[in-house]
Amino acid sequence: MNLRKEKNMTQAQVAGAAFIDRGYYAQIETMKRHPSPEVALKISKVLGFNPANFYSEHISEPFNITLEDSPVTVAQCDLDLRYTWIFNPPPDFAPFSAIGKRDDELGYHPGSMEFMELKRQVIQTKAPLRKTIHYSLSDGLHTYDIFGKPLFDAKGNIVGAAMICTDLTQILKDNDRDRGDANEKVKNR
């Protein structure tokens, strides 16, 4: 619903563009019904997101359970660097508020600009890329290990990029604390 409203579309407009009944679309939007794969594809094309969003909680339950509340975010973007799918985003980002937006539209800072540049390079070179990026969130600076790879359609055309982002912040803090403890033990000998 939020994505539809951001695109200034009515339910009738989305339903018409997807060639489905408006009432059926309304039930899908309110989660009273689940679309068939064909209908999910039609709606996702109209609104510009990955149709897997309709089924991610049903199809990949083990994936969801494993990554839920982990320091890992998985996402995809289109050629304009707009999110088409995101799973387990940082607390500052709600999954559906990020769909259709670029990082600079979600929060403009050096980390978001570096992340967008990484995506741009993956798309331009059509090759995987890995980088450490520092990202400001509401609870402070976070360090992410980001791996991006190009996404291709069935014809071999590049259509975007997929990213997996691992928040290393707690690991780095623990390592610093452990080093400090080790140094203190050496000084006390």
Summary of the structure (lengths in Angstrom):
residues: 189
radius of gyration: 19.9
end to end distance: 63.8
largest distance: 77.5
contacts: 516
relative contact order: 0.10
helix: 48%
strand: 24%
